[in-house]
Amino acid sequence: MDTMMKCYDCMEEGNDTEAAAVCILCGKGICVNHSKELLLSVSAGAPPHTKRMHNGLTKILCKYCLSNTIVDAFD
């Protein structure tokens, strides 16, 4: 029997939805509708020769953690 993780926020709303990701801050399972993908920039090297990498790192947060976290740098 395969058991899939369920979206925590959907369960609180009375819905039964499979989680698509895990929030990197609180660790709860979340579906696509209750998650937000952030692209974090990555730099390499030591100053003054620091270079920004072309591809950033993708991080997933639930909407609760996102609304309680400073995200101005990600917009």
mmCIF file of the N, C-alpha and C atoms, coordinates in Angstrom:
data_MODEL
# 
_entry.id   MODEL 
# 
loop_
_atom_site.group_PDB 
_atom_site.id 
_atom_site.type_symbol 
_atom_site.label_atom_id 
_atom_site.label_alt_id 
_atom_site.label_comp_id 
_atom_site.label_asym_id 
_atom_site.label_entity_id 
_atom_site.label_seq_id 
_atom_site.pdbx_PDB_ins_code 
_atom_site.Cartn_x 
_atom_site.Cartn_y 
_atom_site.Cartn_z 
_atom_site.occupancy 
_atom_site.B_iso_or_equiv 
_atom_site.pdbx_formal_charge 
_atom_site.auth_seq_id 
_atom_site.auth_comp_id 
_atom_site.auth_asym_id 
_atom_site.auth_atom_id 
_atom_site.pdbx_PDB_model_num 
ATOM 1   N N  . MET A 1 1  ? 0.840   -1.176 0.000   1.00 0.00 ? 1  MET A N  1 
ATOM 2   C CA . MET A 1 1  ? 0.000   0.000  0.000   1.00 0.00 ? 1  MET A CA 1 
ATOM 3   C C  . MET A 1 1  ? 0.887   1.243  0.000   1.00 0.00 ? 1  MET A C  1 
ATOM 4   N N  . ASP A 1 2  ? 0.759   2.068  -1.030  1.00 0.00 ? 2  ASP A N  1 
ATOM 5   C CA . ASP A 1 2  ? 1.519   3.313  -1.109  1.00 0.00 ? 2  ASP A CA 1 
ATOM 6   C C  . ASP A 1 2  ? 0.740   4.427  -0.422  1.00 0.00 ? 2  ASP A C  1 
ATOM 7   N N  . THR A 1 3  ? 1.417   5.125  0.467   1.00 0.00 ? 3  THR A N  1 
ATOM 8   C CA . THR A 1 3  ? 0.798   6.245  1.162   1.00 0.00 ? 3  THR A CA 1 
ATOM 9   C C  . THR A 1 3  ? 1.555   7.509  0.788   1.00 0.00 ? 3  THR A C  1 
ATOM 10  N N  . MET A 1 4  ? 0.825   8.486  0.293   1.00 0.00 ? 4  MET A N  1 
ATOM 11  C CA . MET A 1 4  ? 1.434   9.753  -0.108  1.00 0.00 ? 4  MET A CA 1 
ATOM 12  C C  . MET A 1 4  ? 1.222   10.792 0.986   1.00 0.00 ? 4  MET A C  1 
ATOM 13  N N  . MET A 1 5  ? 2.187   11.690 1.118   1.00 0.00 ? 5  MET A N  1 
ATOM 14  C CA . MET A 1 5  ? 2.042   12.797 2.058   1.00 0.00 ? 5  MET A CA 1 
ATOM 15  C C  . MET A 1 5  ? 0.923   13.706 1.568   1.00 0.00 ? 5  MET A C  1 
ATOM 16  N N  . LYS A 1 6  ? 0.127   14.186 2.467   1.00 0.00 ? 6  LYS A N  1 
ATOM 17  C CA . LYS A 1 6  ? -0.991  15.074 2.138   1.00 0.00 ? 6  LYS A CA 1 
ATOM 18  C C  . LYS A 1 6  ? -0.622  16.517 2.443   1.00 0.00 ? 6  LYS A C  1 
ATOM 19  N N  . CYS A 1 7  ? -1.243  17.435 1.727   1.00 0.00 ? 7  CYS A N  1 
ATOM 20  C CA . CYS A 1 7  ? -1.022  18.854 1.963   1.00 0.00 ? 7  CYS A CA 1 
ATOM 21  C C  . CYS A 1 7  ? -1.647  19.237 3.301   1.00 0.00 ? 7  CYS A C  1 
ATOM 22  N N  . TYR A 1 8  ? -0.828  19.793 4.179   1.00 0.00 ? 8  TYR A N  1 
ATOM 23  C CA . TYR A 1 8  ? -1.286  20.178 5.509   1.00 0.00 ? 8  TYR A CA 1 
ATOM 24  C C  . TYR A 1 8  ? -2.368  21.249 5.446   1.00 0.00 ? 8  TYR A C  1 
ATOM 25  N N  . ASP A 1 9  ? -2.146  22.270 4.597   1.00 0.00 ? 9  ASP A N  1 
ATOM 26  C CA . ASP A 1 9  ? -3.111  23.366 4.500   1.00 0.00 ? 9  ASP A CA 1 
ATOM 27  C C  . ASP A 1 9  ? -4.438  22.897 3.906   1.00 0.00 ? 9  ASP A C  1 
ATOM 28  N N  . CYS A 1 10 ? -4.401  21.991 2.930   1.00 0.00 ? 10 CYS A N  1 
ATOM 29  C CA . CYS A 1 10 ? -5.637  21.446 2.364   1.00 0.00 ? 10 CYS A CA 1 
ATOM 30  C C  . CYS A 1 10 ? -6.404  20.650 3.421   1.00 0.00 ? 10 CYS A C  1 
ATOM 31  N N  . MET A 1 11 ? -5.675  19.887 4.238   1.00 0.00 ? 11 MET A N  1 
ATOM 32  C CA . MET A 1 11 ? -6.336  19.102 5.287   1.00 0.00 ? 11 MET A CA 1 
ATOM 33  C C  . MET A 1 11 ? -7.052  20.014 6.273   1.00 0.00 ? 11 MET A C  1 
ATOM 34  N N  . GLU A 1 12 ? -6.442  21.176 6.595   1.00 0.00 ? 12 GLU A N  1 
ATOM 35  C CA . GLU A 1 12 ? -7.097  22.126 7.494   1.00 0.00 ? 12 GLU A CA 1 
ATOM 36  C C  . GLU A 1 12 ? -8.368  22.696 6.866   1.00 0.00 ? 12 GLU A C  1 
ATOM 37  N N  . GLU A 1 13 ? -8.419  22.748 5.522   1.00 0.00 ? 13 GLU A N  1 
ATOM 38  C CA . GLU A 1 13 ? -9.597  23.243 4.805   1.00 0.00 ? 13 GLU A CA 1 
ATOM 39  C C  . GLU A 1 13 ? -10.603 22.139 4.528   1.00 0.00 ? 13 GLU A C  1 
ATOM 40  N N  . GLY A 1 14 ? -10.303 20.903 4.941   1.00 0.00 ? 14 GLY A N  1 
ATOM 41  C CA . GLY A 1 14 ? -11.218 19.789 4.728   1.00 0.00 ? 14 GLY A CA 1 
ATOM 42  C C  . GLY A 1 14 ? -11.043 19.098 3.390   1.00 0.00 ? 14 GLY A C  1 
ATOM 43  N N  . ASN A 1 15 ? -9.933  19.357 2.693   1.00 0.00 ? 15 ASN A N  1 
ATOM 44  C CA . ASN A 1 15 ? -9.671  18.729 1.400   1.00 0.00 ? 15 ASN A CA 1 
ATOM 45  C C  . ASN A 1 15 ? -8.587  17.670 1.535   1.00 0.00 ? 15 ASN A C  1 
ATOM 46  N N  . ASP A 1 16 ? -8.574  16.733 0.596   1.00 0.00 ? 16 ASP A N  1 
ATOM 47  C CA . ASP A 1 16 ? -7.612  15.639 0.599   1.00 0.00 ? 16 ASP A CA 1 
ATOM 48  C C  . ASP A 1 16 ? -6.763  15.749 -0.661  1.00 0.00 ? 16 ASP A C  1 
ATOM 49  N N  . THR A 1 17 ? -5.633  16.466 -0.558  1.00 0.00 ? 17 THR A N  1 
ATOM 50  C CA . THR A 1 17 ? -4.763  16.717 -1.706  1.00 0.00 ? 17 THR A CA 1 
ATOM 51  C C  . THR A 1 17 ? -3.360  16.223 -1.400  1.00 0.00 ? 17 THR A C  1 
ATOM 52  N N  . GLU A 1 18 ? -2.732  15.582 -2.380  1.00 0.00 ? 18 GLU A N  1 
ATOM 53  C CA . GLU A 1 18 ? -1.369  15.116 -2.185  1.00 0.00 ? 18 GLU A CA 1 
ATOM 54  C C  . GLU A 1 18 ? -0.397  16.295 -2.175  1.00 0.00 ? 18 GLU A C  1 
ATOM 55  N N  . ALA A 1 19 ? 0.590   16.216 -1.319  1.00 0.00 ? 19 ALA A N  1 
ATOM 56  C CA . ALA A 1 19 ? 1.618   17.257 -1.249  1.00 0.00 ? 19 ALA A CA 1 
ATOM 57  C C  . ALA A 1 19 ? 2.547   17.128 -2.448  1.00 0.00 ? 19 ALA A C  1 
ATOM 58  N N  . ALA A 1 20 ? 2.994   18.264 -2.950  1.00 0.00 ? 20 ALA A N  1 
ATOM 59  C CA . ALA A 1 20 ? 3.932   18.299 -4.070  1.00 0.00 ? 20 ALA A CA 1 
ATOM 60  C C  . ALA A 1 20 ? 5.325   18.713 -3.604  1.00 0.00 ? 20 ALA A C  1 
ATOM 61  N N  . ALA A 1 21 ? 5.419   19.273 -2.398  1.00 0.00 ? 21 ALA A N  1 
ATOM 62  C CA . ALA A 1 21 ? 6.699   19.765 -1.880  1.00 0.00 ? 21 ALA A CA 1 
ATOM 63  C C  . ALA A 1 21 ? 6.640   19.816 -0.361  1.00 0.00 ? 21 ALA A C  1 
ATOM 64  N N  . VAL A 1 22 ? 7.788   20.138 0.222   1.00 0.00 ? 22 VAL A N  1 
ATOM 65  C CA . VAL A 1 22 ? 7.903   20.325 1.668   1.00 0.00 ? 22 VAL A CA 1 
ATOM 66  C C  . VAL A 1 22 ? 8.464   21.722 1.886   1.00 0.00 ? 22 VAL A C  1 
ATOM 67  N N  . CYS A 1 23 ? 7.843   22.495 2.760   1.00 0.00 ? 23 CYS A N  1 
ATOM 68  C CA . CYS A 1 23 ? 8.309   23.845 3.067   1.00 0.00 ? 23 CYS A CA 1 
ATOM 69  C C  . CYS A 1 23 ? 9.696   23.760 3.708   1.00 0.00 ? 23 CYS A C  1 
ATOM 70  N N  . ILE A 1 24 ? 10.636  24.581 3.210   1.00 0.00 ? 24 ILE A N  1 
ATOM 71  C CA . ILE A 1 24 ? 12.002  24.534 3.731   1.00 0.00 ? 24 ILE A CA 1 
ATOM 72  C C  . ILE A 1 24 ? 12.120  25.134 5.126   1.00 0.00 ? 24 ILE A C  1 
ATOM 73  N N  . LEU A 1 25 ? 11.116  25.893 5.567   1.00 0.00 ? 25 LEU A N  1 
ATOM 74  C CA . LEU A 1 25 ? 11.185  26.502 6.901   1.00 0.00 ? 25 LEU A CA 1 
ATOM 75  C C  . LEU A 1 25 ? 10.475  25.672 7.963   1.00 0.00 ? 25 LEU A C  1 
ATOM 76  N N  . CYS A 1 26 ? 9.210   25.330 7.732   1.00 0.00 ? 26 CYS A N  1 
ATOM 77  C CA . CYS A 1 26 ? 8.451   24.626 8.779   1.00 0.00 ? 26 CYS A CA 1 
ATOM 78  C C  . CYS A 1 26 ? 8.383   23.120 8.563   1.00 0.00 ? 26 CYS A C  1 
ATOM 79  N N  . GLY A 1 27 ? 8.659   22.648 7.343   1.00 0.00 ? 27 GLY A N  1 
ATOM 80  C CA . GLY A 1 27 ? 8.699   21.217 7.074   1.00 0.00 ? 27 GLY A CA 1 
ATOM 81  C C  . GLY A 1 27 ? 7.371   20.562 6.768   1.00 0.00 ? 27 GLY A C  1 
ATOM 82  N N  . LYS A 1 28 ? 6.293   21.329 6.670   1.00 0.00 ? 28 LYS A N  1 
ATOM 83  C CA . LYS A 1 28 ? 5.011   20.689 6.374   1.00 0.00 ? 28 LYS A CA 1 
ATOM 84  C C  . LYS A 1 28 ? 4.878   20.411 4.885   1.00 0.00 ? 28 LYS A C  1 
ATOM 85  N N  . GLY A 1 29 ? 4.141   19.350 4.557   1.00 0.00 ? 29 GLY A N  1 
ATOM 86  C CA . GLY A 1 29 ? 3.854   19.014 3.176   1.00 0.00 ? 29 GLY A CA 1 
ATOM 87  C C  . GLY A 1 29 ? 2.842   20.002 2.616   1.00 0.00 ? 29 GLY A C  1 
ATOM 88  N N  . ILE A 1 30 ? 3.072   20.450 1.378   1.00 0.00 ? 30 ILE A N  1 
ATOM 89  C CA . ILE A 1 30 ? 2.197   21.433 0.754   1.00 0.00 ? 30 ILE A CA 1 
ATOM 90  C C  . ILE A 1 30 ? 1.958   21.088 -0.710  1.00 0.00 ? 30 ILE A C  1 
ATOM 91  N N  . CYS A 1 31 ? 0.776   21.434 -1.189  1.00 0.00 ? 31 CYS A N  1 
ATOM 92  C CA . CYS A 1 31 ? 0.440   21.226 -2.596  1.00 0.00 ? 31 CYS A CA 1 
ATOM 93  C C  . CYS A 1 31 ? 0.887   22.434 -3.413  1.00 0.00 ? 31 CYS A C  1 
ATOM 94  N N  . VAL A 1 32 ? 0.705   22.364 -4.705  1.00 0.00 ? 32 VAL A N  1 
ATOM 95  C CA . VAL A 1 32 ? 1.109   23.459 -5.592  1.00 0.00 ? 32 VAL A CA 1 
ATOM 96  C C  . VAL A 1 32 ? 0.354   24.747 -5.264  1.00 0.00 ? 32 VAL A C  1 
ATOM 97  N N  . ASN A 1 33 ? -0.919  24.632 -4.906  1.00 0.00 ? 33 ASN A N  1 
ATOM 98  C CA . ASN A 1 33 ? -1.726  25.825 -4.615  1.00 0.00 ? 33 ASN A CA 1 
ATOM 99  C C  . ASN A 1 33 ? -1.339  26.515 -3.311  1.00 0.00 ? 33 ASN A C  1 
ATOM 100 N N  . HIS A 1 34 ? -0.739  25.796 -2.395  1.00 0.00 ? 34 HIS A N  1 
ATOM 101 C CA . HIS A 1 34 ? -0.372  26.369 -1.102  1.00 0.00 ? 34 HIS A CA 1 
ATOM 102 C C  . HIS A 1 34 ? 1.129   26.635 -0.982  1.00 0.00 ? 34 HIS A C  1 
ATOM 103 N N  . SER A 1 35 ? 1.856   26.609 -2.088  1.00 0.00 ? 35 SER A N  1 
ATOM 104 C CA . SER A 1 35 ? 3.304   26.809 -2.042  1.00 0.00 ? 35 SER A CA 1 
ATOM 105 C C  . SER A 1 35 ? 3.727   27.981 -2.914  1.00 0.00 ? 35 SER A C  1 
ATOM 106 N N  . LYS A 1 36 ? 4.928   28.456 -2.654  1.00 0.00 ? 36 LYS A N  1 
ATOM 107 C CA . LYS A 1 36 ? 5.521   29.536 -3.448  1.00 0.00 ? 36 LYS A CA 1 
ATOM 108 C C  . LYS A 1 36 ? 6.972   29.156 -3.725  1.00 0.00 ? 36 LYS A C  1 
ATOM 109 N N  . GLU A 1 37 ? 7.361   29.243 -4.982  1.00 0.00 ? 37 GLU A N  1 
ATOM 110 C CA . GLU A 1 37 ? 8.724   28.932 -5.389  1.00 0.00 ? 37 GLU A CA 1 
ATOM 111 C C  . GLU A 1 37 ? 9.545   30.214 -5.434  1.00 0.00 ? 37 GLU A C  1 
ATOM 112 N N  . LEU A 1 38 ? 10.679  30.202 -4.764  1.00 0.00 ? 38 LEU A N  1 
ATOM 113 C CA . LEU A 1 38 ? 11.584  31.349 -4.753  1.00 0.00 ? 38 LEU A CA 1 
ATOM 114 C C  . LEU A 1 38 ? 12.899  30.946 -5.407  1.00 0.00 ? 38 LEU A C  1 
ATOM 115 N N  . LEU A 1 39 ? 13.449  31.837 -6.205  1.00 0.00 ? 39 LEU A N  1 
ATOM 116 C CA . LEU A 1 39 ? 14.740  31.590 -6.827  1.00 0.00 ? 39 LEU A CA 1 
ATOM 117 C C  . LEU A 1 39 ? 15.784  32.419 -6.097  1.00 0.00 ? 39 LEU A C  1 
ATOM 118 N N  . LEU A 1 40 ? 16.696  31.745 -5.405  1.00 0.00 ? 40 LEU A N  1 
ATOM 119 C CA . LEU A 1 40 ? 17.749  32.421 -4.650  1.00 0.00 ? 40 LEU A CA 1 
ATOM 120 C C  . LEU A 1 40 ? 18.987  32.543 -5.523  1.00 0.00 ? 40 LEU A C  1 
ATOM 121 N N  . SER A 1 41 ? 19.572  33.725 -5.566  1.00 0.00 ? 41 SER A N  1 
ATOM 122 C CA . SER A 1 41 ? 20.792  33.901 -6.344  1.00 0.00 ? 41 SER A CA 1 
ATOM 123 C C  . SER A 1 41 ? 21.959  33.247 -5.609  1.00 0.00 ? 41 SER A C  1 
ATOM 124 N N  . VAL A 1 42 ? 22.933  32.799 -6.386  1.00 0.00 ? 42 VAL A N  1 
ATOM 125 C CA . VAL A 1 42 ? 24.103  32.117 -5.834  1.00 0.00 ? 42 VAL A CA 1 
ATOM 126 C C  . VAL A 1 42 ? 25.357  32.805 -6.361  1.00 0.00 ? 42 VAL A C  1 
ATOM 127 N N  . SER A 1 43 ? 26.273  33.090 -5.465  1.00 0.00 ? 43 SER A N  1 
ATOM 128 C CA . SER A 1 43 ? 27.547  33.688 -5.841  1.00 0.00 ? 43 SER A CA 1 
ATOM 129 C C  . SER A 1 43 ? 28.670  32.729 -5.492  1.00 0.00 ? 43 SER A C  1 
ATOM 130 N N  . ALA A 1 44 ? 29.758  32.814 -6.272  1.00 0.00 ? 44 ALA A N  1 
ATOM 131 C CA . ALA A 1 44 ? 30.915  31.960 -6.023  1.00 0.00 ? 44 ALA A CA 1 
ATOM 132 C C  . ALA A 1 44 ? 32.185  32.797 -6.063  1.00 0.00 ? 44 ALA A C  1 
ATOM 133 N N  . GLY A 1 45 ? 33.171  32.378 -5.314  1.00 0.00 ? 45 GLY A N  1 
ATOM 134 C CA . GLY A 1 45 ? 34.445  33.079 -5.290  1.00 0.00 ? 45 GLY A CA 1 
ATOM 135 C C  . GLY A 1 45 ? 34.575  33.946 -4.056  1.00 0.00 ? 45 GLY A C  1 
ATOM 136 N N  . ALA A 1 46 ? 35.784  34.411 -3.850  1.00 0.00 ? 46 ALA A N  1 
ATOM 137 C CA . ALA A 1 46 ? 36.073  35.270 -2.710  1.00 0.00 ? 46 ALA A CA 1 
ATOM 138 C C  . ALA A 1 46 ? 36.174  36.715 -3.178  1.00 0.00 ? 46 ALA A C  1 
ATOM 139 N N  . PRO A 1 47 ? 35.668  37.659 -2.379  1.00 0.00 ? 47 PRO A N  1 
ATOM 140 C CA . PRO A 1 47 ? 35.767  39.068 -2.769  1.00 0.00 ? 47 PRO A CA 1 
ATOM 141 C C  . PRO A 1 47 ? 37.222  39.450 -2.985  1.00 0.00 ? 47 PRO A C  1 
ATOM 142 N N  . PRO A 1 48 ? 37.540  40.262 -3.903  1.00 0.00 ? 48 PRO A N  1 
ATOM 143 C CA . PRO A 1 48 ? 36.680  41.050 -4.789  1.00 0.00 ? 48 PRO A CA 1 
ATOM 144 C C  . PRO A 1 48 ? 36.350  40.339 -6.091  1.00 0.00 ? 48 PRO A C  1 
ATOM 145 N N  . HIS A 1 49 ? 36.616  39.038 -6.177  1.00 0.00 ? 49 HIS A N  1 
ATOM 146 C CA . HIS A 1 49 ? 36.406  38.289 -7.418  1.00 0.00 ? 49 HIS A CA 1 
ATOM 147 C C  . HIS A 1 49 ? 35.155  37.424 -7.354  1.00 0.00 ? 49 HIS A C  1 
ATOM 148 N N  . THR A 1 50 ? 34.117  37.908 -6.730  1.00 0.00 ? 50 THR A N  1 
ATOM 149 C CA . THR A 1 50 ? 32.862  37.170 -6.607  1.00 0.00 ? 50 THR A CA 1 
ATOM 150 C C  . THR A 1 50 ? 32.081  37.274 -7.905  1.00 0.00 ? 50 THR A C  1 
ATOM 151 N N  . LYS A 1 51 ? 31.550  36.152 -8.348  1.00 0.00 ? 51 LYS A N  1 
ATOM 152 C CA . LYS A 1 51 ? 30.731  36.129 -9.558  1.00 0.00 ? 51 LYS A CA 1 
ATOM 153 C C  . LYS A 1 51 ? 29.391  35.489 -9.241  1.00 0.00 ? 51 LYS A C  1 
ATOM 154 N N  . ARG A 1 52 ? 28.336  36.067 -9.785  1.00 0.00 ? 52 ARG A N  1 
ATOM 155 C CA . ARG A 1 52 ? 26.996  35.510 -9.613  1.00 0.00 ? 52 ARG A CA 1 
ATOM 156 C C  . ARG A 1 52 ? 26.804  34.388 -10.627 1.00 0.00 ? 52 ARG A C  1 
ATOM 157 N N  . MET A 1 53 ? 26.323  33.257 -10.155 1.00 0.00 ? 53 MET A N  1 
ATOM 158 C CA . MET A 1 53 ? 26.075  32.111 -11.020 1.00 0.00 ? 53 MET A CA 1 
ATOM 159 C C  . MET A 1 53 ? 24.845  32.383 -11.890 1.00 0.00 ? 53 MET A C  1 
ATOM 160 N N  . HIS A 1 54 ? 24.816  31.835 -13.088 1.00 0.00 ? 54 HIS A N  1 
ATOM 161 C CA . HIS A 1 54 ? 23.697  32.051 -14.004 1.00 0.00 ? 54 HIS A CA 1 
ATOM 162 C C  . HIS A 1 54 ? 22.399  31.449 -13.478 1.00 0.00 ? 54 HIS A C  1 
ATOM 163 N N  . ASN A 1 55 ? 22.492  30.269 -12.901 1.00 0.00 ? 55 ASN A N  1 
ATOM 164 C CA . ASN A 1 55 ? 21.305  29.593 -12.377 1.00 0.00 ? 55 ASN A CA 1 
ATOM 165 C C  . ASN A 1 55 ? 21.276  29.722 -10.859 1.00 0.00 ? 55 ASN A C  1 
ATOM 166 N N  . GLY A 1 56 ? 20.137  30.109 -10.340 1.00 0.00 ? 56 GLY A N  1 
ATOM 167 C CA . GLY A 1 56 ? 19.974  30.206 -8.897  1.00 0.00 ? 56 GLY A CA 1 
ATOM 168 C C  . GLY A 1 56 ? 19.493  28.893 -8.314  1.00 0.00 ? 56 GLY A C  1 
ATOM 169 N N  . LEU A 1 57 ? 19.226  28.897 -7.027  1.00 0.00 ? 57 LEU A N  1 
ATOM 170 C CA . LEU A 1 57 ? 18.675  27.732 -6.334  1.00 0.00 ? 57 LEU A CA 1 
ATOM 171 C C  . LEU A 1 57 ? 17.192  27.940 -6.098  1.00 0.00 ? 57 LEU A C  1 
ATOM 172 N N  . THR A 1 58 ? 16.404  26.952 -6.430  1.00 0.00 ? 58 THR A N  1 
ATOM 173 C CA . THR A 1 58 ? 14.970  27.026 -6.210  1.00 0.00 ? 58 THR A CA 1 
ATOM 174 C C  . THR A 1 58 ? 14.645  26.527 -4.812  1.00 0.00 ? 58 THR A C  1 
ATOM 175 N N  . LYS A 1 59 ? 13.888  27.309 -4.059  1.00 0.00 ? 59 LYS A N  1 
ATOM 176 C CA . LYS A 1 59 ? 13.444  26.943 -2.716  1.00 0.00 ? 59 LYS A CA 1 
ATOM 177 C C  . LYS A 1 59 ? 11.933  27.071 -2.661  1.00 0.00 ? 59 LYS A C  1 
ATOM 178 N N  . ILE A 1 60 ? 11.288  26.168 -1.919  1.00 0.00 ? 60 ILE A N  1 
ATOM 179 C CA . ILE A 1 60 ? 9.832   26.149 -1.808  1.00 0.00 ? 60 ILE A CA 1 
ATOM 180 C C  . ILE A 1 60 ? 9.431   26.495 -0.376  1.00 0.00 ? 60 ILE A C  1 
ATOM 181 N N  . LEU A 1 61 ? 8.491   27.438 -0.235  1.00 0.00 ? 61 LEU A N  1 
ATOM 182 C CA . LEU A 1 61 ? 7.952   27.821 1.064   1.00 0.00 ? 61 LEU A CA 1 
ATOM 183 C C  . LEU A 1 61 ? 6.435   27.706 1.029   1.00 0.00 ? 61 LEU A C  1 
ATOM 184 N N  . CYS A 1 62 ? 5.848   27.398 2.191   1.00 0.00 ? 62 CYS A N  1 
ATOM 185 C CA . CYS A 1 62 ? 4.397   27.461 2.298   1.00 0.00 ? 62 CYS A CA 1 
ATOM 186 C C  . CYS A 1 62 ? 4.009   28.936 2.377   1.00 0.00 ? 62 CYS A C  1 
ATOM 187 N N  . LYS A 1 63 ? 2.759   29.214 2.105   1.00 0.00 ? 63 LYS A N  1 
ATOM 188 C CA . LYS A 1 63 ? 2.320   30.612 2.083   1.00 0.00 ? 63 LYS A CA 1 
ATOM 189 C C  . LYS A 1 63 ? 2.381   31.252 3.468   1.00 0.00 ? 63 LYS A C  1 
ATOM 190 N N  . TYR A 1 64 ? 2.200   30.468 4.524   1.00 0.00 ? 64 TYR A N  1 
ATOM 191 C CA . TYR A 1 64 ? 2.292   31.011 5.876   1.00 0.00 ? 64 TYR A CA 1 
ATOM 192 C C  . TYR A 1 64 ? 3.719   31.478 6.163   1.00 0.00 ? 64 TYR A C  1 
ATOM 193 N N  . CYS A 1 65 ? 4.698   30.612 5.901   1.00 0.00 ? 65 CYS A N  1 
ATOM 194 C CA . CYS A 1 65 ? 6.091   30.983 6.150   1.00 0.00 ? 65 CYS A CA 1 
ATOM 195 C C  . CYS A 1 65 ? 6.509   32.137 5.249   1.00 0.00 ? 65 CYS A C  1 
ATOM 196 N N  . LEU A 1 66 ? 6.046   32.131 4.024   1.00 0.00 ? 66 LEU A N  1 
ATOM 197 C CA . LEU A 1 66 ? 6.372   33.222 3.109   1.00 0.00 ? 66 LEU A CA 1 
ATOM 198 C C  . LEU A 1 66 ? 5.841   34.553 3.628   1.00 0.00 ? 66 LEU A C  1 
ATOM 199 N N  . SER A 1 67 ? 4.614   34.553 4.130   1.00 0.00 ? 67 SER A N  1 
ATOM 200 C CA . SER A 1 67 ? 4.015   35.798 4.614   1.00 0.00 ? 67 SER A CA 1 
ATOM 201 C C  . SER A 1 67 ? 4.651   36.276 5.929   1.00 0.00 ? 67 SER A C  1 
ATOM 202 N N  . ASN A 1 68 ? 5.388   35.404 6.602   1.00 0.00 ? 68 ASN A N  1 
ATOM 203 C CA . ASN A 1 68 ? 6.051   35.754 7.847   1.00 0.00 ? 68 ASN A CA 1 
ATOM 204 C C  . ASN A 1 68 ? 7.568   35.827 7.712   1.00 0.00 ? 68 ASN A C  1 
ATOM 205 N N  . THR A 1 69 ? 8.038   35.952 6.485   1.00 0.00 ? 69 THR A N  1 
ATOM 206 C CA . THR A 1 69 ? 9.471   36.008 6.184   1.00 0.00 ? 69 THR A CA 1 
ATOM 207 C C  . THR A 1 69 ? 9.737   37.221 5.318   1.00 0.00 ? 69 THR A C  1 
ATOM 208 N N  . ILE A 1 70 ? 10.869  37.832 5.497   1.00 0.00 ? 70 ILE A N  1 
ATOM 209 C CA . ILE A 1 70 ? 11.236  38.961 4.649   1.00 0.00 ? 70 ILE A CA 1 
ATOM 210 C C  . ILE A 1 70 ? 11.600  38.416 3.272   1.00 0.00 ? 70 ILE A C  1 
ATOM 211 N N  . VAL A 1 71 ? 10.854  38.842 2.255   1.00 0.00 ? 71 VAL A N  1 
ATOM 212 C CA . VAL A 1 71 ? 11.081  38.312 0.912   1.00 0.00 ? 71 VAL A CA 1 
ATOM 213 C C  . VAL A 1 71 ? 11.359  39.414 -0.104  1.00 0.00 ? 71 VAL A C  1 
ATOM 214 N N  . ASP A 1 72 ? 11.586  40.637 0.349   1.00 0.00 ? 72 ASP A N  1 
ATOM 215 C CA . ASP A 1 72 ? 11.833  41.733 -0.578  1.00 0.00 ? 72 ASP A CA 1 
ATOM 216 C C  . ASP A 1 72 ? 13.003  41.438 -1.515  1.00 0.00 ? 72 ASP A C  1 
ATOM 217 N N  . ALA A 1 73 ? 13.995  40.728 -1.042  1.00 0.00 ? 73 ALA A N  1 
ATOM 218 C CA . ALA A 1 73 ? 15.168  40.444 -1.853  1.00 0.00 ? 73 ALA A CA 1 
ATOM 219 C C  . ALA A 1 73 ? 14.879  39.449 -2.957  1.00 0.00 ? 73 ALA A C  1 
ATOM 220 N N  . PHE A 1 74 ? 13.761  38.727 -2.860  1.00 0.00 ? 74 PHE A N  1 
ATOM 221 C CA . PHE A 1 74 ? 13.459  37.687 -3.844  1.00 0.00 ? 74 PHE A CA 1 
ATOM 222 C C  . PHE A 1 74 ? 12.545  38.186 -4.956  1.00 0.00 ? 74 PHE A C  1 
ATOM 223 N N  . ASP A 1 75 ? 11.952  39.332 -4.803  1.00 0.00 ? 75 ASP A N  1 
ATOM 224 C CA . ASP A 1 75 ? 11.007  39.833 -5.815  1.00 0.00 ? 75 ASP A CA 1 
ATOM 225 C C  . ASP A 1 75 ? 11.713  40.565 -6.920  1.00 0.00 ? 75 ASP A C  1 
# 
